[in-house]
Amino acid sequence: MGGVMSKRRRTWRTHCLFLRGWYVAATLLAASVTPCCDVRGAVSLFNGVDLTGWTKLGGDATYSVDGDAIVGLSDPASTSNTFLVTENSWGDFALDADFWIADPSFNSGIQLRSASLPEHNAGRVFGYQAEIDPSTRAWTGGLYFEGGSPDRPARWLDDLSDNPAAQAAFVLGVWNHLRVVAKGTRIQTWINGVAAADYVDDDPAAFLSSGFIGLQVHQSSSATPLEVRWRNLVASSLPTLRVNRATGEVQLTSDMDLPVELRGYSIGSPSGSLTPSADRWQGFAAAGEPAWSATAADATLLAEATAAAAFILNNGDTHSLGRVYAPKALSFGVNEEDLTLQFSEGGPSQAGLVEYFGPNFTNNLVLFVDPDTGEAILKNTSPLSVPLTGYSITSTAASLAPEHWSSLVDQSFVGWDAGAESATALAELSPHGELTLAAGDAIALGAVYSPQGAADLMLQFLLADDERMRVGAVWYRRAADFNLDDDVDGVDLAVWQAAFGVSAAADANGDGASDGADLLSWQRQYAGAAADVQVAPEPTAAAQSLCAVMAVVIPWHYSSRLR
C-alpha cells in the first residue's frame, strides 16, 4: 500500500470544510431516441377511416378525415381552443406522429397525459402539450403546460429558446415528424430526429402520471379557417436497459403501457466497457430461449437476434443479461457511462432507453463491511491513485463500535489525528499532508460496525486540494466473497487459489495480501448466506448536525495537542 506523506500546508477553514462539507453528485443520463415506424408491439390511434375512439372537447373547431390524415379546421367564431382527444388514458409511452401546418400565424399542439374536469375551469383541457409553433419564434417541439391545472398555471415548461438546432428542425408547409417519450416524470420530444424538449417534472403536486392524448386546434382570429393535419399517430413502448453501477449487471425491462415484441437487441459501448465472456453475458441464448443466437460479442458490442417467436416484454417484466458492464474510469469517481440500446420488433432498428442506478463501487473509496463480524476495510477500488487527507464514518442510528476502531493513528500512520470517536461518528484528518492510496490499496479499520445495529453507515472523505467532502460507497458483504457476487462459494476459493501469494484479489482482512489467513476467512464463511448490497444513504439533517458538532471537536482536539 502506498503510504507516502507529502507535506502540504492546509488551512483551518479547510479542516472545518472537511467536517461540514457535503458533496452529492447527480447525473441525468439522456437516452438518445430516434424516430421510428413499422413498430409491431404498437397501437395506431387513428384507424384511417373515421374518428372512432376520439372525442371533441372545448371550442368549435372541426375535425374530419381526409385520406390517411385527420384534418383540424379553426372556426373564426370560436373563442377557445378545441381538442380531439383519445377515449383511452395513457401513462408511460412513446408517441410518433406526422403533422402538417402551413400558416405561420396559426398554432397547434399534441396533448400528453391531459385531462378535463367539469369542476375545474368549466372543463377546460389541461396537461402537457408538445407544441406546434410555425411562427418565427420556432418553438415547435417545446413543452407547454396547456390550460392550467388546479396545481399549476398554464406556462412553458421547456421552450426552445436555448436550442437552435431544434428551432431549425421544423419545416413550414411539409410533413414533419414528432416523437415523444413520456416515462415517469420525464418527457422528451424530437422534431424530425432532432432532440427538442427534455423536461423532468419534479413538482409532485402538479405532476400528471397519465391522461388522454389530444390534437389541438388553437383559437384563431383569422376570418378564414386555418388548417392543421396529423397522420401516422402510433403509440408504442420502449424497452429500458437498466445498468447497476454497483454490480455491473444489466437488465432489459419494460414499464410502459404496451408490450414490447423483442426480436433482436444490441448493447453498444464506444469506450469498450462491456465484458463479453460467457460467465458474464447471460443473454436470451444462454437462458435457453428458442432460436436466439449471438450476432456480436466484444467489448464494444453485444447483440442477439431470433428468427422465431418474439420475446414479449410486458409492463413490469425484467430480464437480466448478466454482469457485462465494466466501466472505464475517466477520472477518480467518474466512470464512462456510454452504453446504448438498440432493439428490433421485426422492423427497423430503434433506440431504447438506458438508465443507470446504484452506487459507484468500481472507481471510488469503498467501505467494505462484514455484516457478521463488523470488520470494516477502506479500499480504493479505482484504477487511479488518490491522495487521502481525511475521512469520516457516521451512523445516525449509533451503529458504530468505537472501542473496536483501529484508526490510522493507532496504526502509526504519520501525520494523522483522530477526531470524533463515538457510536455515531468516527473521523480522522491529516492536517499537513496526505496518504496516497494506490489502486487496490486497502486499510483494515477494525470491527467498527455493530452487527445488531442498523445498516446505515455513511462514508465521506476528503482528497488533497478538495474543499468539499466526497461521498464514498458502503458495501455490506462477507469478507470472503472475493468475486463480489454476494455469495461465498467455490468460485471464491478458486479466486483465492489464483491470487495466493500473487495479488490482493483474495484479501479478506485488508493486509494487502492473499494468504492463509484469507483462506481461513473463506472456510468460516463458506456456509453463510449471501449478504445484501447496501447503498450509502443520502446526507440527512441529523448527519449534517453531527458534522457541525465534529467541526467543533476536531479543532479543539488539534489545539489541545499544540499546547
C-alpha positions in Angstrom: 0.0 0.0 0.0 1.2 3.5 -0.9 1.6 5.2 2.5 3.6 8.2 1.2 3.2 11.5 3.1 3.8 14.7 1.1 4.0 18.0 3.1 1.1 20.3 2.3 0.0 23.3 4.3 -3.7 23.3 4.9 -5.9 26.0 6.5 -8.2 25.6 9.4 -11.0 26.6 7.1 -10.3 23.5 5.1 -10.4 21.4 8.2 -13.8 22.7 9.0 -15.0 22.2 5.5 -13.9 18.6 5.9 -16.4 18.2 8.7 -19.2 20.4 7.3 -19.0 19.9 3.6 -21.4 17.7 1.7 -20.8 16.8 -1.8 -23.5 15.0 -3.8 -23.0 14.5 -7.5 -26.1 13.7 -9.6 -26.1 13.0 -13.3 -29.1 13.0 -15.5 -28.5 10.4 -18.2 -30.0 11.3 -21.5 -31.2 8.4 -23.7 -31.0 9.0 -27.4 -34.2 8.0 -29.2 -34.7 8.4 -32.9 -38.0 8.4 -34.9 -39.3 5.0 -36.0 -42.1 3.4 -37.9 -43.3 -0.1 -38.6 -43.5 -0.9 -34.9 -45.0 -4.3 -34.2 -45.9 -4.0 -30.5 -47.7 -0.7 -31.1 -51.2 0.8 -31.3 -52.4 3.1 -34.1 -54.5 5.8 -32.5 -56.2 6.6 -35.8 -58.0 3.8 -37.8 -57.6 5.7 -41.1 -61.4 5.6 -41.7 -63.2 7.7 -39.1 -62.8 9.3 -35.7 -63.9 6.2 -33.7 -62.1 6.3 -30.3 -61.8 10.1 -30.3 -63.9 12.8 -28.6 -64.1 16.5 -29.2 -63.7 18.9 -26.2 -63.5 22.7 -25.9 -64.2 25.1 -28.7 -65.9 25.0 -32.1 -63.2 23.9 -34.5 -64.0 20.9 -36.7 -62.2 17.6 -37.2 -62.6 15.4 -40.3 -60.8 12.6 -42.1 -59.1 13.1 -45.4 -57.4 10.0 -46.8 -54.8 8.9 -44.2 -55.0 12.1 -42.2 -57.1 13.8 -39.5 -57.8 17.4 -40.5 -58.4 20.2 -38.0 -60.0 23.4 -39.1 -60.3 26.5 -37.0 -63.6 28.3 -36.6 -63.4 32.1 -36.7 -66.3 32.3 -34.2 -64.7 30.1 -31.6 -63.3 31.9 -28.6 -61.4 28.9 -27.1 -59.1 26.2 -28.1 -60.5 22.9 -29.4 -59.2 19.4 -28.7 -59.8 16.0 -30.3 -58.9 13.6 -27.5 -58.5 9.8 -27.2 -61.0 7.9 -25.2 -58.2 5.9 -23.6 -55.8 7.1 -21.0 -52.0 6.8 -21.5 -49.3 6.9 -18.9 -45.8 5.8 -20.0 -45.5 5.6 -23.7 -43.6 6.6 -26.9 -45.7 8.5 -29.5 -44.8 9.0 -33.1 -46.9 11.4 -35.2 -46.6 13.3 -38.5 -48.1 16.8 -38.7 -48.6 19.4 -41.4 -49.2 23.1 -40.9 -48.7 25.9 -43.5 -49.8 29.2 -42.0 -47.1 30.9 -39.7 -49.8 32.8 -37.9 -51.5 29.6 -36.7 -50.8 27.4 -33.7 -51.4 23.8 -32.7 -50.0 21.0 -30.5 -50.4 17.5 -29.3 -51.7 16.9 -25.7 -50.0 14.3 -23.5 -51.3 13.0 -20.2 -54.1 15.5 -20.2 -57.5 15.8 -18.6 -60.8 17.7 -18.5 -62.5 18.1 -15.1 -66.1 19.6 -15.0 -65.4 21.2 -11.7 -62.2 22.9 -12.8 -62.3 25.9 -15.1 -65.5 24.8 -16.8 -63.9 21.6 -18.1 -61.1 23.3 -19.9 -58.5 20.8 -21.1 -55.2 20.9 -19.2 -51.9 19.0 -19.3 -48.6 18.6 -21.1 -48.5 19.8 -24.7 -45.9 19.1 -27.4 -46.1 22.5 -29.2 -46.6 23.1 -32.9 -45.4 26.6 -33.4 -44.8 27.7 -37.1 -44.2 31.3 -36.1 -40.7 32.9 -36.4 -40.3 32.1 -32.7 -39.9 28.5 -33.9 -40.7 26.6 -30.7 -42.2 23.6 -32.4 -41.4 20.6 -30.1 -41.2 22.7 -27.0 -43.2 21.5 -24.0 -46.0 23.7 -22.7 -48.5 23.2 -19.9 -51.8 23.8 -21.5 -54.9 25.2 -19.8 -53.6 25.3 -16.2 -54.5 22.6 -13.7 -55.6 23.0 -10.0 -51.9 22.8 -9.1 -50.1 24.6 -12.0 -50.9 27.6 -14.2 -50.6 27.4 -17.9 -46.9 28.1 -18.7 -43.9 27.0 -20.7 -42.1 24.0 -19.1 -39.3 23.7 -21.7 -39.3 26.2 -24.6 -36.6 26.0 -27.3 -35.0 29.4 -26.8 -31.7 27.7 -26.0 -31.9 25.0 -28.6 -31.2 26.5 -32.0 -30.8 23.0 -33.6 -34.4 22.1 -32.7 -35.7 25.5 -33.7 -34.2 24.9 -37.2 -35.6 21.4 -37.5 -39.2 22.3 -38.3 -40.1 23.0 -41.9 -43.2 25.0 -42.8 -45.7 23.6 -45.2 -44.4 20.0 -45.3 -45.0 16.9 -43.3 -42.9 17.0 -40.1 -42.3 14.2 -37.6 -42.7 14.5 -33.9 -41.6 11.9 -31.4 -42.5 12.0 -27.7 -41.2 9.7 -24.9 -43.1 10.0 -21.6 -41.7 7.9 -18.9 -42.2 8.6 -15.2 -41.5 12.3 -14.5 -39.5 12.8 -17.7 -40.9 13.9 -21.0 -38.7 14.2 -24.1 -39.5 15.3 -27.6 -37.8 15.2 -31.0 -38.6 17.1 -34.2 -37.5 15.4 -37.4 -35.0 13.4 -35.4 -33.5 16.5 -33.6 -33.7 16.5 -29.8 -36.0 19.3 -28.7 -37.6 19.4 -25.2 -36.3 17.4 -22.2 -38.3 18.1 -19.1 -38.4 16.4 -15.6 -41.4 17.3 -13.6 -40.2 17.4 -10.1 -43.4 19.0 -8.7 -45.3 16.1 -7.0 -48.4 18.2 -6.6 -48.7 19.2 -10.3 -47.2 16.1 -11.9 -49.6 14.2 -14.2 -48.8 10.5 -14.4 -51.5 9.7 -17.1 -54.3 11.1 -19.2 -55.6 11.3 -22.7 -53.6 12.2 -25.9 -55.2 15.1 -27.8 -54.9 17.1 -31.1 -55.3 20.8 -30.5 -56.7 23.4 -32.9 -55.8 26.7 -31.4 -58.3 29.6 -31.3 -57.6 31.9 -34.2 -58.7 35.4 -35.1 -58.3 34.6 -38.8 -61.6 35.2 -40.8 -60.6 32.2 -43.0 -60.5 28.8 -41.3 -56.9 27.6 -40.8 -55.8 24.0 -41.2 -53.6 21.6 -39.4 -53.2 17.9 -40.2 -52.0 14.8 -38.4 -51.3 11.2 -39.6 -49.4 8.1 -38.6 -50.3 8.5 -34.9 -48.7 5.5 -33.3 -48.2 4.8 -29.6 -45.7 2.2 -28.5 -43.4 1.1 -25.7 -39.6 1.2 -25.5 -37.5 -1.3 -23.6 -35.1 0.1 -21.0 -31.6 -1.1 -20.3 -31.1 -0.7 -16.5 -27.5 -0.6 -15.6 -26.4 -1.4 -12.0 -23.2 0.7 -11.3 -22.6 -1.4 -8.1 -22.6 -4.9 -9.6 -22.2 -4.3 -13.4 -25.5 -6.2 -14.0 -27.7 -5.0 -16.9 -31.4 -5.8 -17.3 -33.8 -5.5 -20.1 -37.1 -4.2 -18.7 -40.3 -2.6 -19.7 -42.5 -0.3 -17.6 -44.5 1.4 -20.3 -48.2 0.8 -21.2 -47.8 -1.6 -24.2 -45.8 -4.8 -24.5 -42.5 -4.9 -26.5 -42.2 -7.8 -29.0 -38.5 -8.2 -29.0 -36.8 -9.9 -31.9 -33.3 -8.5 -31.5 -31.2 -6.2 -29.5 -27.7 -4.8 -29.2 -25.8 -3.1 -26.4 -23.1 -0.7 -27.6 -20.2 0.9 -25.8 -17.8 3.1 -27.8 -15.4 3.1 -24.9 -15.2 -0.7 -24.7 -16.9 -1.0 -21.3 -18.6 -4.4 -22.0 -17.5 -7.8 -20.9 -18.5 -10.5 -23.4 -17.2 -13.6 -21.6 -19.7 -16.5 -21.3 -19.6 -16.3 -17.5 -20.7 -12.6 -17.6 -23.0 -12.2 -20.6 -26.2 -14.2 -19.9 -28.4 -13.3 -22.8 -31.5 -15.0 -24.2 -29.5 -17.8 -25.9 -27.8 -18.6 -22.6 -31.2 -18.7 -20.9 -32.5 -21.2 -23.4 -34.9 -19.0 -25.3 -35.7 -20.9 -28.6 -33.8 -19.8 -31.7 -32.0 -16.9 -30.1 -28.3 -16.6 -31.0 -25.5 -14.1 -30.5 -24.6 -11.9 -33.5 -21.8 -9.9 -31.9 -19.8 -10.3 -28.7 -16.9 -7.9 -27.9 -16.1 -5.1 -25.6 -17.9 -2.5 -27.8 -21.0 -4.5 -28.9 -23.2 -7.3 -27.6 -26.0 -8.4 -29.8 -28.6 -11.2 -30.1 -31.5 -11.9 -32.5 -34.1 -14.5 -33.3 -36.0 -15.6 -36.4 -38.6 -17.3 -34.4 -41.2 -16.0 -32.0 -40.6 -12.7 -30.3 -39.6 -12.4 -26.6 -42.5 -10.5 -25.1 -41.6 -7.8 -22.5 -44.8 -6.8 -20.7 -45.1 -3.9 -18.3 -43.1 -4.8 -15.2 -41.1 -7.6 -16.8 -37.4 -7.7 -16.2 -34.8 -10.0 -17.8 -31.2 -10.0 -16.6 -28.4 -10.1 -19.2 -25.6 -10.7 -16.7 -22.8 -8.6 -15.3 -21.4 -7.2 -18.5 -20.8 -3.6 -17.5 -17.2 -2.9 -16.6 -16.8 0.9 -17.0 -13.7 2.8 -17.9 -12.6 5.4 -15.4 -12.5 8.9 -16.9 -11.2 10.3 -13.6 -11.4 9.3 -9.9 -15.0 8.8 -9.1 -16.2 9.4 -12.7 -16.9 6.5 -15.0 -17.6 6.4 -18.7 -21.4 5.8 -18.9 -21.8 5.4 -22.7 -24.0 2.3 -23.1 -26.6 2.4 -25.8 -29.5 0.1 -26.5 -30.9 -0.7 -30.0 -33.8 -3.1 -30.5 -36.0 -4.6 -33.2 -39.5 -5.8 -33.1 -39.2 -7.2 -36.6 -39.0 -3.8 -38.4 -36.2 -1.2 -38.5 -33.8 -1.0 -35.5 -34.8 1.6 -32.9 -33.1 3.2 -29.9 -34.3 2.1 -26.5 -33.7 3.8 -23.1 -30.8 3.5 -20.8 -30.9 4.1 -17.0 -28.1 3.8 -14.5 -28.7 3.2 -10.8 -26.8 2.2 -7.7 -23.6 3.5 -6.1 -20.2 3.5 -7.8 -18.3 0.6 -6.3 -15.6 0.3 -9.1 -14.0 3.7 -9.1 -14.4 5.0 -5.6 -13.3 4.7 -2.0 -15.4 1.9 -0.6 -16.0 0.8 2.9 -16.5 -2.9 2.8 -18.3 -4.0 6.0 -18.7 -7.7 7.0 -22.3 -7.9 8.4 -21.4 -10.9 10.6 -18.2 -9.7 12.3 -18.5 -5.9 11.8 -15.0 -5.8 10.4 -14.5 -2.8 8.0 -12.0 -2.3 5.3 -11.4 1.0 3.5 -10.4 0.2 -0.1 -9.5 2.3 -3.2 -11.4 0.4 -5.9 -10.3 2.9 -8.6 -7.6 2.2 -11.1 -6.2 5.6 -10.1 -4.2 6.6 -7.0 -5.8 9.1 -4.6 -4.3 11.5 -2.1 -6.4 11.0 1.1 -6.4 13.7 3.7 -9.4 12.8 5.8 -12.4 10.6 6.2 -15.4 10.1 8.4 -17.8 7.2 9.1 -21.1 8.2 10.5 -24.3 6.4 11.7 -27.4 8.2 12.7 -28.7 5.0 14.4 -25.5 4.7 16.6 -24.4 1.5 14.9 -20.7 2.1 15.3 -18.4 0.4 17.8 -15.7 2.9 18.6 -14.0 0.6 21.1 -13.0 -1.7 18.2 -11.8 1.1 15.8 -8.3 0.6 14.5 -7.6 4.1 13.4 -4.8 5.3 11.2 -3.4 6.9 14.4 -3.5 3.5 16.1 -1.7 2.0 13.1 1.1 4.6 13.4 0.4 6.4 10.1 2.5 9.6 10.3 0.7 13.0 10.5 -2.8 11.8 11.2 -5.1 12.9 14.1 -8.2 11.2 15.3 -11.2 13.4 16.0 -14.8 12.3 16.9 -15.0 8.8 18.3 -18.5 7.7 19.3 -21.3 5.3 18.2 -22.5 7.9 15.7 -19.2 9.2 14.3 -15.6 8.2 13.7 -13.3 10.7 11.9 -9.6 11.3 11.2 -7.7 14.1 9.4 -4.2 14.7 8.2 -3.7 18.5 8.7 -0.4 18.9 6.8 -0.1 16.0 4.3 -1.8 13.2 2.5 -1.9 9.4 2.4 -1.5 8.1 -1.1 -3.8 5.1 -1.7 -2.7 3.3 -4.9 -5.1 1.4 -7.0 -6.4 -1.6 -4.9 -4.9 -0.4 -1.6 -6.9 -1.3 1.4 -6.8 -0.4 5.1 -8.4 -2.5 7.8 -10.2 -0.3 10.3 -11.3 -2.9 12.8 -14.7 -4.2 13.8 -16.3 -0.7 13.7 -19.8 -1.9 12.9 -22.2 -3.4 15.4 -23.9 -6.3 13.6 -27.0 -5.8 15.6 -27.3 -2.2 14.5 -28.9 -0.6 11.5 -27.1 -0.8 8.2 -26.9 3.0 7.9 -23.2 3.7 7.7 -22.1 6.6 5.6 -18.5 7.1 4.3 -17.2 10.6 3.4 -13.7 11.5 2.6 -11.5 14.4 1.6 -8.8 14.4 -1.0 -5.9 16.8 -1.3 -7.0 20.2 -2.9 -10.7 19.3 -2.3 -12.7 21.8 -0.3 -15.8 19.6 0.0 -16.3 16.1 1.3 -16.9 13.4 -1.3 -19.5 10.7 -0.6 -17.9 7.2 -0.7 -19.7 3.9 -1.0 -20.6 1.4 1.7 -20.9 -2.3 0.8 -22.1 -4.8 3.3 -20.5 -8.1 2.2 -18.8 -11.1 3.7 -15.0 -10.7 3.6 -14.5 -14.0 1.8 -16.8 -13.0 -1.1 -13.8 -12.4 -3.3 -15.6 -12.3 -6.6 -18.2 -9.8 -5.3 -21.3 -11.8 -6.3 -22.9 -11.7 -2.8 -22.1 -15.4 -2.2 -19.3 -17.2 -0.5 -18.8 -20.4 -2.5 -16.4 -22.5 -4.5 -15.8 -19.7 -7.0 -14.3 -17.6 -4.2 -12.0 -20.5 -3.4 -10.8 -20.5 -7.0 -10.2 -16.8 -6.8 -8.1 -17.3 -3.6 -6.1 -20.1 -5.3 -5.3 -17.9 -8.3 -4.4 -14.9 -6.1 -2.4 -16.8 -3.3 1.0 -15.1 -3.0 0.4 -13.2 -6.2 -2.1 -10.4 -5.7 -4.6 -8.9 -3.2 -7.6 -10.2 -5.1 -8.5 -12.5 -2.2 -7.6 -10.2 0.6 -10.2 -10.7 3.3 -8.5 -8.9 6.2 -7.1 -5.8 4.4 -3.5 -6.7 4.9 -2.7 -6.2 1.2 -2.0 -9.9 0.5 -3.9 -13.1 -0.3 -2.6 -15.7 2.2 -3.6 -18.4 4.6 -5.5 -16.0 6.9 -7.8 -15.3 4.0 -8.3 -19.0 3.3 -9.4 -19.3 6.9 -11.9 -16.5 6.4 -13.3 -18.3 3.4 -13.6 -21.6 5.4 -15.5 -19.8 8.2 -17.9 -18.1 5.8 -18.4 -20.7 3.2 -21.7 -21.9 4.6 -23.0 -18.4 5.2 -25.9 -16.9 3.4 -25.4 -14.1 0.9 -25.3 -10.5 2.3 -27.3 -7.8 0.5 -25.6 -4.8 -1.1 -26.5 -1.7 0.8 -26.4 1.8 -0.7 -24.8 4.6 1.3 -27.7 6.8 2.4 -28.1 10.4 1.4 -27.0 13.0 3.9 -29.7 13.8 6.4 -30.4 16.8 8.6 -29.2 14.7 11.6 -26.0 13.8 9.9 -25.3 17.4 9.0 -25.9 18.4 12.6 -23.5 15.7 13.6 -20.8 17.2 11.3 -21.4 20.6 12.8 -20.6 19.0 16.2 -17.5 17.3 14.8 -16.4 20.6 13.3 -16.0 21.8 16.9 -14.5 18.7 18.3 -11.5 18.3 16.0 -10.2 21.9 16.0 -10.4 21.6 19.8 -8.6 18.3 19.6 -5.8 19.9 17.5 -5.4 22.9 19.6 -5.1 20.8 22.8 -2.3 18.9 21.0 -0.5 22.1 20.1 -0.4 23.5 23.6 
